[in-house]
Amino acid sequence: MLSVGRTLGAVCRSCQTILRGLLTPESSMFESRANFKVRRQLKLRCLHCYFIRVDGRWEVRCTEYAKHHQKEPFNVKLLW
């Protein structure tokens, strides 16, 4: 009876270490990235920002800071 308790304890500990390894986030897998902000009036926020026209909408992109990305709102009236 005593040996069964010890083996169960060892099995539980090994399961816990396996589960902990699965639950920890791996930062190398996912890269944090900022999304575009939709704004009516676009402006360049730094020297690295530039305007570009994509699919009929103006966008601001930045080579240095991803949080500077901006987009013009989509004109719904063009769909009619």
Phi, psi and omega in degrees: 000321181292321181290328178295319178297320179293317180293321177296321178296319179292321179295317180297320179295319180292324176295321180296319180292324178294314180295321177298320179295326179284330185274343180284133180286140177261114184289338181286338182284319185245135178252129181290136185215136180275143177272169177287141172264137180266118182223145178290316181249114181273145176216150177280126186264341179208182181290339183271352180280147177210155178271146175211146179254121182231123179053039177080005179241143176279142177226152170249126177239153181227131180280341185260315185238118181291336181286354177274355181295132180222155178225150173282144179294150181284131180277109184290333181295340178289343181280340184287000000 
